[in-house]
Amino acid sequence: MTGKYTGRVVAVALTIALATVVHAQNDEFEPVDLPDSMAEKVQGLDQEKIDFLRGDGALDFAERHDILFARLEGKSPEAIEAYIDAMMRVTELLKFDPERDMASIPLNTKSPYFNAWKTERPAALSTPREPGPINVQRYLQEGYKLGIPTFFNMPIALTPEDLVAGDVEVAIMGIGMDTGTGFRGAAYGPLAVRAGRVYLGTGFVNEPNMHAMVSAFNELTIVDYGDIAVDQFSIERSLEHIITKVHEVAAAGAIPMIVGGDHSLMYPDVAGVVRHYGVGKVGVVHFDAHYDAGRGSPHLLTHGQPVRRLFDEGLVPGKNFIQVGLRGYWPDAEAFEWMRENGLRYHPMAEVEKNGWDATMDRVLKEAVEDGPEYIFISFDVDVLDPAYMPGTGTPEPGGLTTREAFPIVRRLCAEKNVVGFELVELNPLVDPGYTSAQNADRVLQECLTGIAMRKRGLTEPHYLSPLTVDHGHDN
């Protein structure tokens, strides 16, 4: 078998599998009528085969029945039967068969290192110290080329006791999980953000954001909470540990800010926050090129399914999801219908193209601030940005937001609403030949932190949040 032919077979198989995922969403389907010419050719076939041709199973092989019928129009009755047999055979092969598909290797529960990936260092094995954040920098102003990399050169904290003792308001942590996507590399996102600042050191970070004239690093107590362990061979084994750690931060009174990692993280990150604040009290504002509510995959959680997982488990009602930046080819018509039926609110790039960004941003803010639950969690998939601004991601989609559009809405959401969690996901520095992606990811985080600082100071009115304002008593 040649490489070219192998690639074609793989492509066809993937197409069929994706179609199966989409059409698995059809709970009810009314069989279509066959054209007279087609009905005449198949009248001698078993009823099971005719029913398959008329049913939704055939839509795994064509977008619509009329397309499939046109494909079969010139074929003989024998060729049509062979085609139907082939479709039915593929459909059966795609399904789970316990006699065929249970030959996987189980986990070695006898391994003495079964939980080595998440075992934490006991305090007795570390240097004795009082609880509280630890500054690991030697100099007052560590340069961007010097010092031990931490998020924004902030002190580190390792335990909930550190967070409580330090009255920490925001705990930034890395979660380098990328087993939820076939494109590896997002696991290096936290490292890229920590070390990817190519200019400005600690002293300059303390300077105010020019748009708001507020410095998050002067107003807030912020720490680097280190990286949360994941089992790099199993997304399923990683989830409960992540949920526990995110909840740990929220329960200590701090806002968990997560740097990923692929978008599978939305499920455990939001679940950890909801575990503390309660079901139904946390909404999600989701920036993404894709709607990430896929269904039908053999895996119950991937980077394309966290919205569905949260919804199916009842952790976040559909009306509390707001999605911004959707474009490209997913969701499709059926997925949009599912979103409408379940009350999800969405703002695709088509809306931006029609109404302009300012009108779209105002609509999103009104939904989140005035018509949303008490708290919000912001999930920022970096592929919401156009690849010109974010080449370092596994699923780039042209036609996205500019940084000039993304920064102010993040800043405003974090100022106008009570944000109880923030995640930045899908940053993959391995596919960025420069440093653009890490720089813009760094800035997205800073804009949120600025908004949180502004909220702390009571600067929540729109005129404080977008234009350059030197004197907060007057508009410029």
KOLTOR-509349 format. One record per residue (C-alpha): residue in three letters; x negated, y, z; residue number from 0. Coordinates in nm, 2 decimals, decimal comma. Example, Ala and Ser with C-alpha at 12.3 -4.5 7.8 and 13.67 -1.06 7.14 Angstrom:
// KOLTOR-509349
REC  aa      x      y      z   i
REC Ala  -1,23  -0,45   0,78   0
REC Ser  -1,37  -0,11   0,71   1
***
This chain:
// KOLTOR-509349
REC  aa      x      y      z   i
REC Met   0,00   0,00   0,00   0
REC Thr  -0,15   0,33  -0,11   1
REC Gly  -0,18   0,63   0,13   2
REC Lys   0,05   0,83  -0,10   3
REC Tyr   0,31   0,56  -0,09   4
REC Thr   0,27   0,52   0,29   5
REC Gly   0,33   0,89   0,34   6
REC Arg   0,64   0,88   0,13   7
REC Val   0,78   0,59   0,33   8
REC Val   0,71   0,77   0,66   9
REC Ala   0,87   1,08   0,53  10
REC Val   1,19   0,89   0,43  11
REC Ala   1,20   0,72   0,76  12
REC Leu   1,17   1,05   0,95  13
REC Thr   1,44   1,20   0,73  14
REC Ile   1,67   0,91   0,81  15
REC Ala   1,59   0,92   1,18  16
REC Leu   1,65   1,30   1,20  17
REC Ala   1,98   1,25   1,02  18
REC Thr   2,08   0,98   1,27  19
REC Val   2,00   1,22   1,55  20
REC Val   2,22   1,49   1,40  21
REC His   2,52   1,27   1,31  22
REC Ala   2,51   1,09   1,65  23
REC Gln   2,68   1,41   1,77  24
REC Asn   3,00   1,32   1,58  25
REC Asp   3,22   1,17   1,85  26
REC Glu   3,52   1,15   1,61  27
REC Phe   3,51   1,12   1,23  28
REC Glu   3,80   1,08   0,98  29
REC Pro   3,70   0,84   0,70  30
REC Val   3,70   1,01   0,36  31
REC Asp   3,89   0,90   0,05  32
REC Leu   3,69   0,74  -0,23  33
REC Pro   3,71   0,89  -0,58  34
REC Asp   3,92   0,67  -0,81  35
REC Ser   3,62   0,56  -1,01  36
REC Met   3,43   0,46  -0,70  37
REC Ala   3,73   0,28  -0,54  38
REC Glu   3,76   0,07  -0,86  39
REC Lys   3,40  -0,04  -0,85  40
REC Val   3,40  -0,14  -0,48  41
REC Gln   3,75  -0,30  -0,46  42
REC Gly   3,60  -0,65  -0,45  43
REC Leu   3,36  -0,57  -0,16  44
REC Asp   3,41  -0,67   0,20  45
REC Gln   3,62  -0,42   0,39  46
REC Glu   3,33  -0,36   0,63  47
REC Lys   3,11  -0,23   0,35  48
REC Ile   3,39  -0,01   0,22  49
REC Asp   3,45   0,13   0,57  50
REC Phe   3,08   0,21   0,60  51
REC Leu   3,08   0,40   0,27  52
REC Arg   3,37   0,61   0,38  53
REC Gly   3,25   0,66   0,74  54
REC Asp   3,00   0,89   0,91  55
REC Gly   2,73   0,62   0,90  56
REC Ala   2,67   0,69   0,54  57
REC Leu   2,60   1,06   0,62  58
REC Asp   2,26   0,94   0,76  59
REC Phe   2,16   0,92   0,39  60
REC Ala   2,33   1,22   0,24  61
REC Glu   2,45   1,55   0,37  62
REC Arg   2,80   1,51   0,24  63
REC His   3,00   1,22   0,09  64
REC Asp   3,04   1,39  -0,24  65
REC Ile   2,66   1,40  -0,28  66
REC Leu   2,64   1,03  -0,20  67
REC Phe   2,92   0,94  -0,44  68
REC Ala   2,76   1,14  -0,72  69
REC Arg   2,44   0,95  -0,65  70
REC Leu   2,63   0,62  -0,69  71
REC Glu   2,85   0,73  -0,98  72
REC Gly   2,64   0,58  -1,27  73
REC Lys   2,56   0,25  -1,09  74
REC Ser   2,72  -0,09  -1,15  75
REC Pro   2,93  -0,25  -0,88  76
REC Glu   2,64  -0,48  -0,80  77
REC Ala   2,40  -0,19  -0,76  78
REC Ile   2,65   0,00  -0,54  79
REC Glu   2,69  -0,31  -0,32  80
REC Ala   2,31  -0,34  -0,29  81
REC Tyr   2,28   0,03  -0,20  82
REC Ile   2,55  -0,01   0,07  83
REC Asp   2,38  -0,32   0,20  84
REC Ala   2,05  -0,13   0,22  85
REC Met   2,21   0,16   0,41  86
REC Met   2,37  -0,07   0,66  87
REC Arg   2,05  -0,27   0,71  88
REC Val   1,85   0,05   0,78  89
REC Thr   2,13   0,16   1,02  90
REC Glu   2,10  -0,16   1,22  91
REC Leu   1,72  -0,15   1,22  92
REC Leu   1,73   0,20   1,38  93
REC Lys   1,93   0,08   1,67  94
REC Phe   1,80  -0,06   2,00  95
REC Asp   1,78  -0,44   2,00  96
REC Pro   1,69  -0,59   2,35  97
REC Glu   1,55  -0,90   2,20  98
REC Arg   1,32  -0,70   1,97  99
REC Asp   1,25  -0,38   2,15 100
REC Met   1,18  -0,48   2,51 101
REC Ala   0,83  -0,60   2,45 102
REC Ser   0,67  -0,29   2,59 103
REC Ile   0,40  -0,31   2,85 104
REC Pro   0,53  -0,22   3,20 105
REC Leu   0,35   0,00   3,44 106
REC Asn   0,08  -0,16   3,65 107
REC Thr   0,24  -0,11   3,99 108
REC Lys  -0,05  -0,30   4,15 109
REC Ser  -0,30  -0,05   4,05 110
REC Pro  -0,47   0,11   4,36 111
REC Tyr  -0,47   0,44   4,16 112
REC Phe  -0,10   0,43   4,07 113
REC Asn  -0,04   0,79   4,20 114
REC Ala  -0,40   0,92   4,16 115
REC Trp  -0,28   1,19   3,92 116
REC Lys  -0,06   1,36   4,18 117
REC Thr  -0,23   1,29   4,51 118
REC Glu  -0,31   1,61   4,68 119
REC Arg  -0,63   1,68   4,88 120
REC Pro  -0,55   1,66   5,26 121
REC Ala  -0,64   1,97   5,45 122
REC Ala  -0,89   1,77   5,66 123
REC Leu  -1,10   1,70   5,35 124
REC Ser  -1,13   2,07   5,26 125
REC Thr  -1,31   2,36   5,42 126
REC Pro  -1,12   2,47   5,73 127
REC Arg  -0,93   2,80   5,69 128
REC Glu  -0,63   2,99   5,80 129
REC Pro  -0,33   2,99   5,56 130
REC Gly  -0,32   3,27   5,31 131
REC Pro  -0,44   3,37   4,96 132
REC Ile  -0,81   3,33   4,89 133
REC Asn  -1,00   3,58   4,67 134
REC Val  -1,27   3,38   4,48 135
REC Gln  -1,43   3,68   4,31 136
REC Arg  -1,76   3,81   4,44 137
REC Tyr  -1,74   4,17   4,30 138
REC Leu  -1,48   4,44   4,35 139
REC Gln  -1,43   4,47   3,98 140
REC Glu  -1,50   4,14   3,80 141
REC Gly  -1,54   4,20   3,43 142
REC Tyr  -1,36   4,00   3,17 143
REC Lys  -1,69   3,81   3,10 144
REC Leu  -1,77   3,74   3,46 145
REC Gly  -1,62   3,57   3,76 146
REC Ile  -1,41   3,26   3,82 147
REC Pro  -1,11   3,26   3,58 148
REC Thr  -0,78   3,30   3,76 149
REC Phe  -0,45   3,44   3,62 150
REC Phe  -0,52   3,82   3,60 151
REC Asn  -0,82   3,77   3,84 152
REC Met  -0,57   3,73   4,12 153
REC Pro  -0,64   3,55   4,45 154
REC Ile  -0,55   3,18   4,46 155
REC Ala  -0,31   3,00   4,69 156
REC Leu  -0,28   2,62   4,72 157
REC Thr   0,00   2,55   4,96 158
REC Pro   0,34   2,69   5,06 159
REC Glu   0,18   2,80   5,38 160
REC Asp  -0,05   3,02   5,18 161
REC Leu   0,25   3,18   5,01 162
REC Val   0,44   3,25   5,33 163
REC Ala   0,13   3,38   5,52 164
REC Gly   0,04   3,61   5,23 165
REC Asp   0,40   3,73   5,17 166
REC Val   0,35   3,63   4,81 167
REC Glu   0,61   3,76   4,57 168
REC Val   0,50   3,60   4,24 169
REC Ala   0,31   3,27   4,22 170
REC Ile   0,17   3,20   3,87 171
REC Met   0,09   2,83   3,80 172
REC Gly  -0,02   2,63   3,51 173
REC Ile   0,15   2,31   3,40 174
REC Gly  -0,05   2,16   3,11 175
REC Met   0,20   1,90   2,99 176
REC Asp   0,22   1,84   2,62 177
REC Thr   0,34   1,48   2,60 178
REC Gly   0,69   1,61   2,51 179
REC Thr   0,58   1,69   2,16 180
REC Gly   0,40   1,51   1,89 181
REC Phe   0,16   1,81   1,84 182
REC Arg  -0,09   1,80   2,12 183
REC Gly  -0,28   2,10   2,25 184
REC Ala  -0,03   2,30   2,46 185
REC Ala  -0,18   2,14   2,77 186
REC Tyr  -0,46   2,39   2,72 187
REC Gly  -0,23   2,69   2,74 188
REC Pro  -0,29   2,77   3,11 189
REC Leu  -0,67   2,76   3,05 190
REC Ala  -0,64   2,99   2,75 191
REC Val  -0,43   3,25   2,94 192
REC Arg  -0,67   3,25   3,24 193
REC Ala  -0,99   3,28   3,03 194
REC Gly  -0,85   3,44   2,72 195
REC Arg  -0,86   3,81   2,82 196
REC Val  -1,12   3,96   2,59 197
REC Tyr  -1,11   4,30   2,74 198
REC Leu  -1,02   4,47   3,07 199
REC Gly  -1,12   4,34   3,42 200
REC Thr  -0,95   4,35   3,76 201
REC Gly  -1,00   4,72   3,80 202
REC Phe  -0,83   4,80   3,47 203
REC Val  -0,55   4,55   3,53 204
REC Asn  -0,45   4,77   3,83 205
REC Glu  -0,38   5,05   3,59 206
REC Pro  -0,01   5,12   3,52 207
REC Asn   0,19   4,99   3,22 208
REC Met   0,19   5,30   2,99 209
REC His   0,56   5,26   2,91 210
REC Ala   0,68   5,25   3,27 211
REC Met   0,38   5,40   3,46 212
REC Val   0,40   5,12   3,71 213
REC Ser   0,13   4,88   3,80 214
REC Ala   0,26   4,53   3,89 215
REC Phe  -0,07   4,45   4,05 216
REC Asn  -0,05   4,74   4,28 217
REC Glu   0,32   4,69   4,36 218
REC Leu   0,34   4,31   4,40 219
REC Thr   0,15   4,04   4,58 220
REC Ile   0,06   3,80   4,31 221
REC Val  -0,14   3,48   4,33 222
REC Asp  -0,27   3,21   4,10 223
REC Tyr  -0,11   2,89   4,24 224
REC Gly  -0,34   2,66   4,05 225
REC Asp  -0,23   2,39   3,81 226
REC Ile   0,05   2,14   3,88 227
REC Ala  -0,05   1,78   3,81 228
REC Val   0,11   1,58   3,53 229
REC Asp   0,07   1,22   3,42 230
REC Gln  -0,08   1,28   3,08 231
REC Phe   0,05   0,95   2,96 232
REC Ser   0,41   0,98   3,08 233
REC Ile   0,64   1,28   3,07 234
REC Glu   0,90   1,07   3,27 235
REC Arg   0,66   1,02   3,57 236
REC Ser   0,57   1,39   3,57 237
REC Leu   0,91   1,54   3,61 238
REC Glu   1,00   1,49   3,97 239
REC His   0,66   1,62   4,08 240
REC Ile   0,70   1,93   3,87 241
REC Ile   1,05   1,99   4,01 242
REC Thr   0,92   1,95   4,36 243
REC Lys   0,64   2,20   4,31 244
REC Val   0,85   2,47   4,14 245
REC His   1,11   2,43   4,42 246
REC Glu   0,83   2,46   4,67 247
REC Val   0,74   2,80   4,54 248
REC Ala   1,10   2,92   4,53 249
REC Ala   1,16   2,80   4,88 250
REC Ala   0,86   2,99   5,01 251
REC Gly   1,02   3,31   4,89 252
REC Ala   0,81   3,36   4,58 253
REC Ile   0,90   3,38   4,21 254
REC Pro   0,75   3,08   4,02 255
REC Met   0,59   3,20   3,70 256
REC Ile   0,49   2,89   3,49 257
REC Val   0,24   2,89   3,20 258
REC Gly   0,28   2,57   2,99 259
REC Gly   0,27   2,33   2,84 260
REC Asp   0,54   2,23   2,59 261
REC His   0,90   2,32   2,62 262
REC Ser   1,00   2,00   2,79 263
REC Leu   0,90   2,20   3,10 264
REC Met   1,22   2,40   3,08 265
REC Tyr   1,41   2,11   3,24 266
REC Pro   1,20   2,05   3,55 267
REC Asp   1,12   2,42   3,59 268
REC Val   1,48   2,53   3,59 269
REC Ala   1,58   2,22   3,79 270
REC Gly   1,33   2,32   4,06 271
REC Val   1,47   2,67   4,08 272
REC Val   1,83   2,55   4,08 273
REC Arg   1,75   2,31   4,36 274
REC His   1,68   2,61   4,58 275
REC Tyr   1,94   2,86   4,46 276
REC Gly   2,23   2,62   4,38 277
REC Val   2,40   2,49   4,08 278
REC Gly   2,59   2,75   3,88 279
REC Lys   2,40   3,04   4,04 280
REC Val   2,11   3,05   3,79 281
REC Gly   2,15   3,15   3,42 282
REC Val   1,88   3,10   3,16 283
REC Val   1,77   3,35   2,90 284
REC His   1,60   3,15   2,64 285
REC Phe   1,37   3,30   2,38 286
REC Asp   1,30   3,05   2,10 287
REC Ala   1,30   2,99   1,73 288
REC His   1,49   2,67   1,80 289
REC Tyr   1,79   2,59   2,02 290
REC Asp   1,63   2,29   2,19 291
REC Ala   1,95   2,10   2,26 292
REC Gly   1,87   1,80   2,04 293
REC Arg   2,05   1,47   2,09 294
REC Gly   2,01   1,11   1,99 295
REC Ser   1,63   1,07   2,04 296
REC Pro   1,52   0,75   2,20 297
REC His   1,36   0,97   2,46 298
REC Leu   1,60   1,15   2,70 299
REC Leu   1,36   1,45   2,72 300
REC Thr   1,13   1,61   2,46 301
REC His   1,03   1,96   2,38 302
REC Gly   1,34   1,98   2,16 303
REC Gln   1,59   1,86   2,43 304
REC Pro   1,56   2,05   2,76 305
REC Val   1,87   2,26   2,71 306
REC Arg   2,08   1,96   2,64 307
REC Arg   1,93   1,78   2,95 308
REC Leu   2,02   2,08   3,18 309
REC Phe   2,36   2,10   3,03 310
REC Asp   2,44   1,73   3,05 311
REC Glu   2,33   1,71   3,41 312
REC Gly   2,55   2,01   3,50 313
REC Leu   2,26   2,21   3,63 314
REC Val   2,33   2,52   3,41 315
REC Pro   2,68   2,57   3,26 316
REC Gly   2,69   2,65   2,89 317
REC Lys   2,82   3,00   2,95 318
REC Asn   2,50   3,07   3,15 319
REC Phe   2,27   3,00   2,85 320
REC Ile   2,17   3,30   2,64 321
REC Gln   1,94   3,22   2,34 322
REC Val   1,75   3,48   2,14 323
REC Gly   1,55   3,46   1,82 324
REC Leu   1,69   3,14   1,66 325
REC Arg   1,60   3,10   1,29 326
REC Gly   1,48   2,86   1,03 327
REC Tyr   1,66   2,52   0,99 328
REC Trp   1,75   2,41   1,34 329
REC Pro   2,02   2,44   1,48 330
REC Asp   2,24   2,34   1,19 331
REC Ala   2,61   2,39   1,14 332
REC Glu   2,71   2,10   1,37 333
REC Ala   2,47   2,22   1,64 334
REC Phe   2,62   2,58   1,62 335
REC Glu   2,96   2,43   1,66 336
REC Trp   2,85   2,24   1,97 337
REC Met   2,71   2,56   2,11 338
REC Arg   3,04   2,75   2,05 339
REC Glu   3,25   2,47   2,20 340
REC Asn   3,04   2,47   2,52 341
REC Gly   3,02   2,85   2,56 342
REC Leu   2,65   2,90   2,49 343
REC Arg   2,57   3,25   2,37 344
REC Tyr   2,32   3,29   2,10 345
REC His   2,15   3,57   1,90 346
REC Pro   1,98   3,44   1,59 347
REC Met   1,74   3,65   1,38 348
REC Ala   2,02   3,69   1,13 349
REC Glu   2,19   3,91   1,39 350
REC Val   1,88   4,12   1,42 351
REC Glu   1,86   4,15   1,04 352
REC Lys   2,22   4,26   1,02 353
REC Asn   2,26   4,49   1,33 354
REC Gly   1,90   4,59   1,41 355
REC Trp   1,69   4,50   1,72 356
REC Asp   1,81   4,78   1,95 357
REC Ala   2,18   4,67   1,91 358
REC Thr   2,09   4,31   1,96 359
REC Met   1,88   4,38   2,27 360
REC Asp   2,16   4,58   2,43 361
REC Arg   2,40   4,30   2,37 362
REC Val   2,17   4,04   2,53 363
REC Leu   2,11   4,27   2,83 364
REC Lys   2,48   4,33   2,87 365
REC Glu   2,55   3,95   2,87 366
REC Ala   2,26   3,88   3,11 367
REC Val   2,30   4,17   3,35 368
REC Glu   2,67   4,24   3,35 369
REC Asp   2,83   3,91   3,25 370
REC Gly   2,59   3,65   3,40 371
REC Pro   2,53   3,47   3,73 372
REC Glu   2,35   3,62   4,02 373
REC Tyr   2,01   3,50   3,92 374
REC Ile   1,83   3,43   3,59 375
REC Phe   1,54   3,22   3,48 376
REC Ile   1,36   3,34   3,16 377
REC Ser   1,22   3,07   2,93 378
REC Phe   0,99   3,22   2,67 379
REC Asp   0,88   2,99   2,40 380
REC Val   0,60   3,17   2,22 381
REC Asp   0,73   3,06   1,88 382
REC Val   1,01   3,32   1,91 383
REC Leu   0,73   3,55   1,80 384
REC Asp   0,65   3,57   1,43 385
REC Pro   0,34   3,36   1,35 386
REC Ala   0,16   3,68   1,26 387
REC Tyr   0,16   3,75   1,64 388
REC Met   0,15   3,40   1,76 389
REC Pro  -0,04   3,16   1,53 390
REC Gly  -0,13   2,94   1,83 391
REC Thr   0,18   2,73   1,87 392
REC Gly   0,29   2,38   1,75 393
REC Thr   0,61   2,48   1,57 394
REC Pro   0,56   2,82   1,41 395
REC Glu   0,86   2,96   1,22 396
REC Pro   0,82   3,27   1,00 397
REC Gly   1,05   3,57   1,04 398
REC Gly   1,04   3,60   1,42 399
REC Leu   1,03   3,88   1,67 400
REC Thr   0,74   4,13   1,67 401
REC Thr   0,56   4,20   1,99 402
REC Arg   0,71   4,55   1,98 403
REC Glu   1,05   4,39   2,01 404
REC Ala   0,97   4,12   2,26 405
REC Phe   0,78   4,32   2,52 406
REC Pro   1,05   4,57   2,60 407
REC Ile   1,33   4,31   2,64 408
REC Val   1,12   4,10   2,87 409
REC Arg   1,03   4,41   3,08 410
REC Arg   1,39   4,52   3,09 411
REC Leu   1,53   4,18   3,18 412
REC Cys   1,28   4,15   3,47 413
REC Ala   1,37   4,49   3,60 414
REC Glu   1,75   4,50   3,55 415
REC Lys   1,82   4,14   3,67 416
REC Asn   1,72   3,94   3,97 417
REC Val   1,47   3,70   3,80 418
REC Val   1,40   3,39   4,01 419
REC Gly   1,17   3,22   3,76 420
REC Phe   0,98   3,27   3,44 421
REC Glu   0,81   3,03   3,20 422
REC Leu   0,59   3,08   2,90 423
REC Val   0,56   2,76   2,70 424
REC Glu   0,43   2,62   2,37 425
REC Leu   0,11   2,82   2,36 426
REC Asn  -0,14   2,60   2,18 427
REC Pro  -0,48   2,76   2,17 428
REC Leu  -0,63   2,48   1,96 429
REC Val  -0,45   2,59   1,65 430
REC Asp  -0,54   2,96   1,68 431
REC Pro  -0,87   3,04   1,51 432
REC Gly  -0,89   3,37   1,71 433
REC Tyr  -0,76   3,50   2,04 434
REC Thr  -0,44   3,67   1,92 435
REC Ser  -0,21   3,41   2,08 436
REC Ala  -0,37   3,41   2,43 437
REC Gln  -0,38   3,79   2,42 438
REC Asn  -0,01   3,83   2,34 439
REC Ala   0,09   3,55   2,58 440
REC Asp  -0,10   3,74   2,85 441
REC Arg   0,09   4,06   2,76 442
REC Val   0,43   3,88   2,78 443
REC Leu   0,35   3,78   3,14 444
REC Gln   0,24   4,13   3,22 445
REC Glu   0,56   4,28   3,09 446
REC Cys   0,77   4,06   3,31 447
REC Leu   0,55   4,14   3,61 448
REC Thr   0,59   4,51   3,53 449
REC Gly   0,97   4,47   3,52 450
REC Ile   0,97   4,28   3,86 451
REC Ala   0,76   4,57   4,01 452
REC Met   1,00   4,83   3,87 453
REC Arg   1,29   4,65   4,02 454
REC Lys   1,11   4,65   4,36 455
REC Arg   1,08   5,03   4,33 456
REC Gly   1,44   5,07   4,22 457
REC Leu   1,35   5,17   3,87 458
REC Thr   1,62   4,97   3,70 459
REC Glu   1,80   5,22   3,47 460
REC Pro   1,74   5,18   3,10 461
REC His   1,57   5,52   3,06 462
REC Tyr   1,29   5,40   3,29 463
REC Leu   1,23   5,08   3,10 464
REC Ser   1,16   5,17   2,73 465
REC Pro   1,03   5,52   2,68 466
REC Leu   0,71   5,66   2,81 467
REC Thr   0,79   5,81   3,15 468
REC Val   0,53   5,99   3,35 469
REC Asp   0,76   6,15   3,61 470
REC His   1,03   5,90   3,71 471
REC Gly   1,26   6,18   3,80 472
REC His   1,28   6,31   3,44 473
REC Asp   1,31   6,16   3,09 474
REC Asn   1,04   6,23   2,84 475
***
